[in-house]
């Protein structure tokens, strides 16, 4: 099986989000008093580094399943991402 066959594009993924993906969106949807508090929760609750969290979150923003699960969060973060890109 070739590499292209192993990983389906985001638009072709089907099914529900994984527990980790839902957790990432839940953390992203909350407000945090400090960055440190958010990073601590990412490490303790999700068991991943903040760097990996942001990589996975960015990928989720393009996943239609994420939009269906947390539309307000995904749309807000998409707007922020586009604003940052426009400022570059």
N, C-alpha and C positions, 0 to 999 in steps of 0.2 A: 504494500500500500504506500503510495507516494505522500509526501508532506501535504500537498494540497487536499488530499482526501481525508487526512487525519483531523484537520481542524476546519470546522464549518465557519463561514463568515458570520459575523454577528447577526446579520439580517436573516440568516437561515437557522439560527438556534431555536429550538422548540422546547416546551416544557417549562416547569417552574424554576425560579431562581434557587440556587443552593442556599443552605443555611448561612454560609459565610457571606454570600452576595447580599442576602437580606440584612445581615448584621452590618455590613459596610454601609448600606443605604440608611439603615436606622441611625447609625452613628453620624452620618453626614447630615441627616435631617434634624439633629438636635442642635441647640445652641450651647456653647461652652463658655464658662467664665474665663478660662485661659487656654492657651494652646497646650500647655503641659497636661491639663486635665484630659483633653481629648486624646493626646498621645498615650497617656496612661491607660485609658479605656481601650484604645486600639490594641495595645500590647496585652493587656489582661483579658479582655473579653474575646477579642478576635484571634489572639495569639500570633500576630504578625507585626512587622516593623511599620512605623508610620510611612516610610518610603514606599513599601509594598502596598500599603493601604491606599495611598494616593494614586499609584499606578493602576490598581484594580478599580478604584472609583472612577478614574478617567475613562477606562474601558467600558465600565457599566453605563456611563452617560450616553453611549451610542447603542445600547442594547434595548430593543423595544420591550423586553420583559421587565427591565428596570423601570421604564416609563410607566408601564401598566401597574407596577407594584407601588411606586412612590412618585406620582406625577409632579406634585409640587416641588419636591426635593430635586428631582432630575431636571425639571425645567429651570428652576432657580440656578442650579449649578451650570447648566448649559449656557445660560445668559452670562454668568460670571466668566466662564471659559471664553466665550466669544468676545466679551469686552476686553479681556486680557490680550487675546490674539490681535484685536483691532489696535491696541495701544503699542504693539511691537513695531 
